[in-house]
Amino acid sequence: MKKIFIIIILILLLSGCYNYKELNKIAIVSSISIDKDNDKYIVGAQVMNAKQDDESESSQVVVYESEGKTINEALRNMIMKAPRTIYGGHLSKLVISEEIAKEGIINVIDTFQRQTEIRNEFTITVSKGIKASDVIKVMTSTEAVPAEYVKTSLETADISSALTYSTKLDEFVSYYLKKGIDPVIAVLEVDNYKNKGTTTDNTTTTNPITKIILKNIAITNEGKFEKYLTKDETIGYNFIRNQVQEMVVPIKCDDKYYASITILKNNTKSKVIKINNKYQIKFDINSNGVLSEYNCSKNLTSKKVIDEIEKKTEKKIRSYIDKALQVQKNSKSKFLGLERTIYLNYPKYKNEEFDVIVNVNLELSRKGEIRNSSKGAKNNEYQN
């Protein structure tokens, strides 16, 4: 019994973290921005304000900036401005300027991969038309910590809109290292950047002066920024990559008015065949949706009208995909992963030409939004 007691004491004494840090000696980083000025990196860190409390009107975050010949040097130099050691264990967002992204996103990521305390779960974004440091300085109203605002916005947009795609560090590196596919990253813009937008004044109004806006995605080639995609091209990307969870498709239902089809479920399957020494990728896109808004006068009890709505929605989805495929055709980037799709089925594939065939099928449910509506009642939908 005495021996067991001694062993337990030894385990308790020896157990511990080699890199343990006192909480009152560290500054927890939520966002990091990276810009460049001539040959120097300008690095910004958005850290939690340890002095802030519920009764205080001060910001819950503070932004520190430092420069260096390397990113790591700039982070180290930050200790001269920040009263505590910068700790990146809870980093949720990395904002890179377009200039840095063009030089090489993978170079930046390599720096963070070498930092043992930083987890690989943070989201990588590029700032469009503004310095990366300005993005992390904007104060947001719905979330006390701006980094959480962007993180939550990206996660929500991923699920409900198909208008962006948030790529985390581990996924970016994984796609970069794989054959036949290049990663994409989310794009951030700042609307009406003003100095007041960086203060708590921006959080105490129903109409903030300055806003952070999600702006579709950017495609990369060999770890470097290539171009921004439009809204339609981004939606097409998400359909091809089977990333659509929910979205709204507007279609014209008569000469003047529109209807909204809410996609509630989507499944994209790919198949590769080889015919006469030429590869062919076939995408079967099967979506299920409901009519969530209808501003036209056509009778929804008519199967012909429902079929017409389905065909128009399928055509609209196909137009999104065609636009993404057109970008792929004229791009050096392999952001759609088409060549990887072939390679996974035919490992001997050596960059030969291939064709892409897309079939879109939408099933419009006649439940819920269609039947339980005042227009449905007027059109006698409830009659036996």
N, C-alpha and C positions, 0 to 999 in steps of 0.2 A: 504493500500500500504506500509505503514511504517512497519507493522508487517511482511509482506512478505519479505521486504528487510532485516530485522533483522534475519529472519529464514535462508535466503540464506547465510548471513555472518557467522552464527553459523555452517551451514553445511560445508562451506569452511574451517573454523577453526578446526572443529572436524574430518574432513576427512583426513586420512593419514594411513600409514602402521606402525603397531606396531614394526615391525622388520626392518624398513627402515635403510639403511646404506649409508653413503657417498661414492661415487664412488672412491674418491681419498684416501680412507682408507681401501680398500679391494683389495685382490689379487684373480682374477677370475681363478678358477681351470678348466682345460679342461680334464685332466686325473689323475687318482689316481692308484698307484701300491701298492700291499701289499705282503710283503715277511715275513719270520720269521727266526730269528737267536737265537737258543736255545729257551728260554722262552719269548723272546721279539719280538714284531711286528716291522718290519721296513716298514714305510709308506713313499711313495714318492708322491709328488704333482707337476704336470706340470701346471705352471701358465703363464698367459700372461705377457709378458715383457712390462711394462708401458713406459719404456724409448725408446723402439724401434720405429723408424720412417722409412719412405720410403727411405731416403737417407743413413740410417745407415746399416752397414754390420753385426750388432749384431743379435743374434737369436731373433725370435719373442716370444720365450718361455724360461722359466727358470724352472729348476727342483730342488725342495727342498726335503730333506729327514730328517726324525726324527724317534725316536724309543720310545716305551712305552710298559708297561705290557698289555695294551689294545689298540685297534685301535684308539679309541677316545682320549686316552691320548697322543698317538703319534701325532695325528693331532693338539692337543692343544700345545704340545711341539714345534711344528713347528713355532710358533710365535716368538721363540727365534732366528730363522734363517731368517724368512721372514720379511720384513719391514712392511708388511700390514697383516690384518686379512684375513685368508684363507676363501674364499667364494665359495661354491659348487653348486650354483644355476644354473650354466651352464655346469655341469659335463656331458661329453658325453661318457666316456669310463672308465671302471674299469678293471684293469689287476691284476689277482690273480696268484700267483705262484702255481705250481703243489702240493707242500707240503701243502700250505694253503687249496687248493681245496680238498685234501684228508682228511684233518681234518674236513672240513665242510664249504661249500660255503654259506649255509644258515646262519651260524653264522656271517659271514662277512656282508651279506645282511641285517640282522637284525639291525646291527649297523647303516647302512645308512638309513634304514627306519625310524629310530628314529630322524634323522636330519631333522627338519622341512623345512630348506631352500633348501634341495636337492630334485629335481624332480625325478619321477620314470621312466624317459625316457632314462637313460644311458644304454649302452650295456655292458654286462658282458662277459669277455674273460679270458682264462687261458693261461699262457705262458708255452711253451713246450721247455725243454732243456736249459732254461736261466732264470735268475732272472726277476721278474716282473718289477723291477725298471730299468733294462737295456732296456726293451722294450720302456718305455716312455721317455728314454733319446735319442733314435735314431731320428736324424733329417731327415725329408723327403723333397723331391724336388717338388712334384706336389702340395702339400698343405703346406702353411707356418706353420700351427699348426699341429703337428704330430697326435694329437687326431682326427682332422678332416680328415686326410689322411686315418686312419684306419676306421673311421665311414663311409666315402664315399666308401672305398673299400668293406666293408661288405655289404653295401646297394646295390652296383652294382653287387657283386657276388651273393647275394640273388636273384636278378632279372634275371641275365643272365647266370648262370652257374650251380646251384644246388649243388655246391661243398662246401657250408658252410650253416650255419643258424645263424643269429644274434638274440640272446635272450636278451630282455630288462628286467629290474628289475621286473616290474609288472607282466610280463608273467612268469618269473622264479618262483616267489612267488605263482602265481595262479596255475601253474602245480604242484608245491611242495605240495600244500594244497589239491589238488584234488585226488580222489581215482583212482588208476589204471593207472597213468601216471607219468613219471619223466621228468624234464626239461633237455635240452641239452644246451651247451654253445660253442661259437666259440673258435677256437684255434689259437694262434699267435706264430710264430717262428721268429727268427732273423737270417738272413743269413750273415755270415762273420762279426760277431760283433767285431768292432775295436773302439779304442778311437776316431779316426778321424770321425767315424760314428755318434758321438755325437756332432760334431761341424758343423758350416755352410759350411765347406769344402765338406760335404756329399751332399749338395744341389746345388753345383755349377759345377756339372759334368753330362755328359750324361749317365754315368754308375756309380751310387752311390756305394761307398765302402760297405756300410752296408744297408740292406733292411729289412723291416718288411714284413713277408709273412703270408698270411692266410693259415691255415692248417686244413681244414675240421672241424669236431666237436668232442666234448668230451661228453660222456654220464654220467649221475649221478644216484646215488641210495640213497634215503633218504637224499637228500641235499648234498651228498658228491661225489667227482670225483670217477668214476669207471675205465673207459678206454677211449682211443682215437679210433675213427673210421677211417677206410681207406677212400680213395676217393670214391670207388665203394659203400661201405657201407653207406657213407653219402648221395650219390645220391639215394640209395634205401630208406633211411629214408625220404628224401624229397618227393619221389613219394608216399610212404604210407601215409605221413602226408598231402598230397595235397599242397605241398609248391613249386612245380616246376612251374615256370613261363616261363622260356626260358632256353634252354641248347642245347649242341651239342652232338650227339651220333655217334661215329665212328663205321662203320661196314666194314667188309671185303667183297668186291664186286667181287673179283676173287682170284686167288692163291697168288697174290703178292700185290695188291693195295687195297686202302680203299676209302670209300665214307663217306661224312659227312651229317647227317640228323639233321637239326636244328628244335628242338621242339619249336613251337611258342605258343602252347596252350595245357594245360593239365588239366584234371578234374578227380580226384579220388573220387569215391563214395564207401561207405561201407554199407553192409547189414548184419544183424545178425539173424540167425534162430536157432531153437533148435529142433534137431531130435533125438529121442530115448534118451532123457535126456543128450544129448551132444550138446554143442554149436558149431556153425560154423560161422566164419566171412568170408564174401565174398567181395573182393575188385575188383571193375571194374575200370580199368585205361584206359581212352580214351584220346589219344594224337593226335594232328594235327601237321604235320611238312612239311618241304620242303627240297628238295635235294639241299644243299648249296655247295657241292663239290663232283665231280665225276671223279675218275682217272682210271676208267675201260673202256673196249672197248665194252661192251654189249650195244645193241641198246635200248635206253630209250623210243623209240616209241612202244616197245613191252609191252603189258600188263603183260605178263609172267615175264619180267624183273622187272617191277614196283612191282608186287606182291611179288617177291622174296626179293626185298629190304625191303618192308614193313614187311615181316615175320622175316627177319634177325634183323631188328630194334626192333620188338616186343620181340624177343628172348633176345636181349641185355638188354632191359629195365627189362625184367623178371629176368635176372641174377643179376642186381643191387639189385632188391627187395629180391631175395632169399638170397643174402649175408647179407642184413640187418636182415632178419628174422632168419638167422642162429645165428647171434650175439645175437638177442633177446632170442633165445632158450637157449643159454649158459650163459646168463647174469642174475644177480639179478635185474638190472635196468629194469624199465618198460618204456623205452624211446619211443617205438612205440605206446604206449597208447592202446594196443590191449585189455587189460582187461577193460579199461575205455569204449572202444567202446561197449563191451558186456554189461557193467553195465548200460550205458545210455539207452540200449534197454530192458534189463532185470535187474531191480533194486535188485532182489533177488539173483543175481549171487554171489556165494561165492567161488571164486578162483578154480572152477572146471576146468577140462581139456577142451581144445577147439582145433578145426582145423582151418587152414587158407587156403582159396582158392583165387588165384589171376588170374584174366583175364586181358590181355593187348590187346588193340586194337589201332593200329596206322593207321591214314588216311593220306596218302602222297598226298599232293596237286600237281596237274600237271600244276600249274600256276607259273609265275615268274621265280624262279631260274632254273626250268627244261626247260621250253620252250624258254626263252630268253637267250640262250647260244650258243656259237660257235659250240659246239659239237652237240647241237640240230639241228642247221642249216645243219651241215655236214651229219646228219642222216635224212635229208629231213623232219624235223618236220614241216616246213612251207609250205609244199606242200598241196594242196587241195585234 
